[in-house]
Amino acid sequence: MSLAQRATILTPSLTLGIDSKAKAMKAEGIDVCSFAAGEPDFDTPDHIKQACISAINAGMTKYTPSAGIPELRQAISQKFKAENNLDYPAGQIIVSNGAKHSCLNAILACVGEGDEVIIPAPYWLSYPEMVRLAGGEPVIVQTTEENGWKMTADEFQDAMSPRTKMVILNSPGNPTGAVYTEAELRAIGEVALGEDILILSDEIYEKLTYDDVKHVSIASLSKELYNLTITINGFSKAYAMTGWRLGYLGAPEPIAKAIDAIQSHSTSGCTSFAQKGALAALTGDQSAVEDMRAEFDIRRQYMADRLSKIPKISVVMPQGAFYVLANISAFGLNSTNFCDRLLSKHHVAIVPGIAFGDDRTVRLSYATSLDIIKKGLDRIEEFCKSL
């Protein structure tokens, strides 16, 4: 039996693999502190759950339009306008099975065989695999701690070639927690405009920023950039709705139509009653979002401070999302060895940076309780002293 080449070139998700291993150890009765998964530990707010339950009870259990129910697309359009200064009519919005699905749909619609896609590293681990699945070639731009793990316009320019079709930006970012400023986005946008490079802007963590840092949507900076940008977002991170599998995008009309066609022949519309929950998330009480963000902020400060005080570890204070990226290269171990030894000997699960294109680093998620964070960091400190 032979598989299609596209299936053989994909690498399984390390984050999901490590999280599964940690859960298996816990099932065996081992006390594991897991900082591996990118999933809020909070429950979905009650009014969102109730909207979904009410939809089921009302018989909303049938197929929906492939791009999403009209009232949800309209609410997303209004959200884009009010919060991001983006004018995406409902017809240019596609609701998909998670922001990950939105990213894949966008790449499949725009990237062809041999096209190059520029991806700053450390990157969310699925981006290069999605590009390869579409037949494209990921071009990795290695960023630095000195630049706050952000790609500069000059680095973007240097990485471009006649085959460059797209650049992927993730702000706030996973795994770095980096947030691009308006000035940085304008500079990158100018480079993209000069060569008509499409921009995939993954903004799934937009509501999770700290220290008065402002999230900016690159498509809002000019009409020209709007016409080159696909803006990705979703419900999983801000509303603790990871298992609901609902994301969305806004795109120029020709791209939106192409994505709708792709989705109509793959997943079709998202779960009908879940979309009613998403509608309640956008239009209902937002206080739970701020409550979660404030708790994440407490954890962020504690984790980053503790890690920065461990000899041979350096961190850049994250400005968004719920991750800390730690540079552990001074220990002389690659990231996989560091994480394997930490999990097996001290029962702490973190993700090796090689998964994100940077073997000098490891990623810790603070989307877990402060008690677990304190206990896990005690173990990490003990582990580092033993090296």
C-alpha positions in Angstrom: 0.0 0.0 0.0 1.3 3.4 -0.9 0.2 6.7 0.6 -0.2 10.1 -1.2 3.0 12.1 -0.8 1.2 14.9 1.0 0.4 12.5 3.8 4.0 11.2 4.2 5.6 14.7 4.5 3.5 15.8 7.5 4.9 15.7 11.0 2.5 14.7 13.9 1.7 17.5 16.4 4.3 17.4 19.2 2.1 19.5 21.5 -0.8 17.0 21.2 1.6 14.1 21.6 3.2 15.5 24.8 -0.2 16.4 26.2 -1.4 12.8 25.6 1.7 11.3 27.2 1.2 13.6 30.3 -2.5 12.5 30.5 -1.5 8.8 30.2 1.0 9.3 33.1 -1.8 10.9 35.2 -4.1 8.0 34.4 -1.4 5.7 35.9 -1.6 7.7 39.1 1.6 9.9 38.5 1.3 13.5 39.8 2.2 15.4 36.5 2.2 19.1 36.2 1.4 19.8 32.6 2.2 23.1 30.9 1.9 21.5 27.4 -1.6 22.2 26.0 -2.8 25.5 24.6 -6.2 25.3 26.2 -7.8 27.5 28.8 -8.6 25.7 32.0 -11.7 27.7 32.5 -15.2 26.5 31.7 -17.2 28.0 28.8 -19.4 30.8 30.2 -22.9 29.7 31.2 -24.8 32.0 28.8 -22.9 30.5 25.9 -23.6 26.9 26.9 -27.3 27.8 27.6 -27.7 29.3 24.1 -26.4 26.0 22.6 -28.7 23.9 24.8 -31.7 26.1 23.9 -30.9 25.7 20.2 -30.8 21.9 20.5 -34.1 22.0 22.4 -35.6 24.2 19.7 -34.7 21.6 17.1 -31.7 23.3 15.5 -30.0 20.1 14.6 -29.9 20.2 10.8 -27.4 21.3 8.2 -26.5 25.0 7.9 -25.0 27.0 5.0 -21.4 26.0 4.5 -20.2 29.5 5.4 -22.2 29.7 8.6 -25.6 30.8 9.7 -26.5 34.3 8.5 -27.0 35.8 12.0 -23.5 34.6 13.2 -21.8 35.9 10.1 -23.6 39.2 10.6 -22.5 39.4 14.2 -18.9 38.6 13.2 -19.1 41.4 10.7 -20.2 43.8 13.4 -17.5 42.6 15.7 -14.8 43.2 13.1 -16.1 46.7 12.6 -16.5 47.7 16.2 -13.3 46.0 17.6 -10.9 45.9 14.7 -11.9 48.7 12.4 -12.4 46.2 9.6 -15.3 46.4 7.1 -15.9 42.8 6.2 -19.6 42.3 5.0 -21.2 39.1 6.1 -20.6 37.7 2.5 -16.9 37.9 3.1 -16.9 35.9 6.3 -16.6 32.2 6.6 -17.3 30.3 9.8 -15.1 27.1 10.0 -14.3 24.3 12.4 -11.8 26.2 14.4 -9.3 28.9 13.6 -6.9 26.1 12.6 -9.4 25.0 9.9 -9.7 28.7 8.8 -6.0 28.9 8.4 -5.9 25.7 6.3 -8.8 26.8 4.1 -7.1 30.1 3.4 -3.8 28.4 2.5 -5.5 25.9 0.3 -7.3 28.6 -1.5 -4.3 30.8 -2.1 -1.1 28.7 -2.2 -0.2 26.5 -5.1 2.6 24.1 -6.1 6.0 25.7 -5.6 4.7 28.9 -4.0 6.7 30.1 -1.0 5.2 31.2 2.2 7.3 33.2 4.7 6.8 32.1 8.3 8.6 33.8 11.3 10.0 31.3 13.8 9.3 30.4 16.5 6.0 29.6 14.8 2.8 27.8 15.6 3.7 24.3 14.6 0.9 23.7 12.1 1.7 26.5 9.7 4.6 24.8 7.8 2.6 21.6 7.6 -0.4 23.4 6.2 1.8 25.0 3.5 3.3 21.7 2.6 -0.2 20.1 2.4 -1.1 22.8 -0.2 2.0 22.0 -2.2 3.8 25.1 -1.1 7.2 25.6 0.5 7.6 27.2 3.9 10.4 29.7 4.2 11.4 30.1 7.8 12.7 33.4 9.1 14.5 32.9 12.5 13.7 35.7 14.9 15.6 36.7 18.0 15.1 37.4 21.7 16.6 40.8 21.1 13.7 41.7 18.8 11.1 40.2 21.1 10.7 37.1 18.9 9.3 39.3 16.1 10.2 39.4 12.4 11.4 42.8 11.2 10.5 44.3 7.8 14.1 43.9 6.7 14.1 40.2 7.6 10.9 39.8 5.7 12.4 41.6 2.6 15.5 39.5 2.7 13.5 36.2 2.8 11.4 37.1 -0.2 11.9 35.6 -3.7 10.0 35.7 -7.0 8.0 32.7 -5.7 6.8 34.3 -2.5 3.0 34.1 -2.4 2.1 34.7 1.3 3.5 35.7 4.7 1.9 34.4 7.9 1.7 36.7 11.0 0.5 35.5 14.4 -0.1 38.4 16.8 -0.4 37.9 19.7 1.7 34.9 19.0 2.0 31.2 19.9 4.5 30.1 21.3 6.2 33.5 22.0 3.4 35.7 23.4 4.8 38.5 21.1 2.5 41.3 19.9 3.5 43.3 16.9 3.1 47.1 17.3 1.3 49.2 14.7 4.6 50.6 13.5 6.0 47.1 13.0 2.9 46.0 11.1 3.0 49.1 8.9 6.6 48.4 8.0 5.9 44.7 7.2 2.8 45.8 5.3 4.8 48.1 3.1 7.1 45.3 2.1 4.1 43.1 1.3 2.5 45.8 -0.8 5.6 46.3 -2.8 5.4 42.8 -4.1 1.7 42.0 -3.8 2.3 39.4 -1.1 -0.8 38.0 0.6 -0.9 38.2 4.4 -2.5 35.6 6.6 -3.1 37.3 9.9 -3.9 34.8 12.7 -5.4 36.9 15.5 -6.9 34.1 17.6 -5.3 35.5 20.8 -6.4 39.1 20.2 -8.3 39.5 23.5 -5.5 38.2 25.6 -3.0 41.1 25.8 -1.3 42.6 28.9 0.4 45.7 30.2 -1.9 48.0 28.2 -0.5 46.5 25.0 -2.9 47.1 22.1 -3.7 44.5 19.5 -3.8 45.9 15.9 -5.3 44.1 12.9 -2.9 44.7 10.0 -5.8 44.8 7.5 -7.1 47.9 9.3 -4.1 50.0 8.4 -5.0 50.8 4.8 -7.4 49.8 2.1 -4.4 48.3 0.1 -3.5 46.1 3.0 -7.1 45.1 3.5 -7.2 43.8 0.0 -4.1 41.6 0.6 -5.1 40.2 4.0 -7.0 37.2 5.3 -7.9 37.9 9.0 -8.3 34.7 11.1 -10.0 34.5 14.5 -12.2 32.3 16.6 -13.8 31.5 19.9 -11.6 28.9 21.5 -9.1 31.0 23.4 -11.0 34.1 24.5 -14.2 32.3 25.4 -12.8 28.9 26.6 -14.5 27.1 23.7 -11.8 24.9 22.5 -13.9 21.8 22.1 -16.6 23.7 20.2 -14.4 23.8 17.1 -15.5 27.2 15.8 -13.3 29.7 14.0 -13.9 32.3 11.4 -12.2 34.5 8.8 -12.7 37.7 6.9 -11.2 38.0 3.5 -11.4 39.9 0.2 -14.4 38.7 -1.7 -12.7 36.4 -4.3 -10.7 34.6 -1.6 -13.8 34.3 0.6 -15.8 32.7 -2.3 -12.9 30.3 -3.0 -12.7 29.3 0.7 -16.5 28.8 0.8 -16.2 26.5 -2.2 -13.4 24.5 -0.6 -15.3 24.1 2.7 -18.6 23.1 0.9 -16.7 20.1 -0.5 -15.0 19.1 2.8 -16.7 19.8 6.1 -19.7 21.8 4.9 -21.2 24.0 7.6 -20.1 23.8 11.3 -22.3 22.2 14.0 -25.6 24.0 13.9 -26.3 24.4 17.6 -22.7 25.3 18.4 -23.0 28.3 16.1 -25.8 29.6 18.3 -23.4 29.4 21.2 -20.9 31.4 19.2 -23.5 34.0 18.5 -24.1 34.3 22.2 -20.4 34.6 22.9 -20.1 37.6 20.5 -23.3 39.4 21.5 -23.7 38.5 25.2 -21.9 39.6 28.4 -18.2 40.0 27.9 -17.2 40.2 31.6 -16.0 36.5 31.7 -13.5 37.3 29.0 -11.9 40.0 31.1 -12.0 37.9 34.2 -10.1 35.1 32.4 -7.6 37.6 30.9 -6.9 39.1 34.4 -6.3 35.7 35.8 -4.0 34.8 32.9 -2.1 38.0 33.6 -1.4 37.0 37.3 -0.1 33.6 36.1 2.0 35.2 33.3 3.8 37.5 35.7 4.4 34.7 38.2 5.7 32.2 35.7 7.9 34.6 33.7 9.4 36.0 37.0 10.2 32.6 38.4 11.7 31.3 35.2 13.9 34.4 34.7 15.4 33.8 38.1 16.5 30.3 37.3 20.2 30.4 36.3 20.9 29.7 32.6 17.3 30.3 31.6 16.3 33.5 29.8 12.8 34.7 28.9 11.2 37.6 27.1 8.1 38.8 29.0 5.2 37.7 26.8 2.7 40.5 25.9 -0.1 38.3 24.8 -1.6 34.8 24.6 -0.9 32.4 27.5 2.6 31.1 26.9 6.1 31.7 28.1 9.0 30.8 25.7 12.2 30.1 27.7 15.7 29.8 26.2 17.4 26.8 27.7 20.3 26.5 25.3 22.9 27.4 28.1 22.3 23.9 29.5 23.9 22.3 26.5 20.8 20.1 25.8 18.5 20.2 22.8 14.9 21.0 23.5 13.7 17.5 23.1 16.2 16.0 25.6 15.4 18.8 28.0 11.7 18.1 27.9 12.0 14.3 27.9 14.2 14.3 31.0 12.0 16.9 32.8 8.9 14.8 32.2 10.4 11.4 33.0 12.4 12.5 36.1 10.4 15.4 37.5 6.9 14.8 36.0 6.5 18.2 34.4 5.3 18.4 30.8 6.4 21.3 28.5 6.9 21.4 24.8 10.3 21.4 23.1 11.0 24.4 20.9 12.0 22.3 18.0 8.3 21.8 17.4 8.1 25.6 16.8 11.3 25.8 14.7 13.7 26.8 17.5 15.6 24.1 19.3 17.1 26.6 21.8 13.8 27.0 23.5 10.9 25.4 25.3 7.3 26.5 25.7 5.3 26.6 28.9 1.5 27.3 28.9 0.1 29.2 31.9 -3.4 28.1 31.0 -3.6 26.1 34.3 -4.0 26.9 37.9 -1.6 29.0 39.9 -1.1 26.1 42.4 0.0 23.8 39.5 2.2 26.5 38.1 3.9 27.0 41.5 4.4 23.2 42.0 5.6 22.7 38.5 8.1 25.6 38.6 9.5 24.2 41.9 10.2 21.0 40.0 11.7 22.8 37.1 14.0 24.7 39.3 15.1 21.5 41.0 15.7 19.8 37.6 17.8 22.7 36.4 20.0 22.6 39.5 20.7 19.0 38.7 22.0 19.6 35.2 
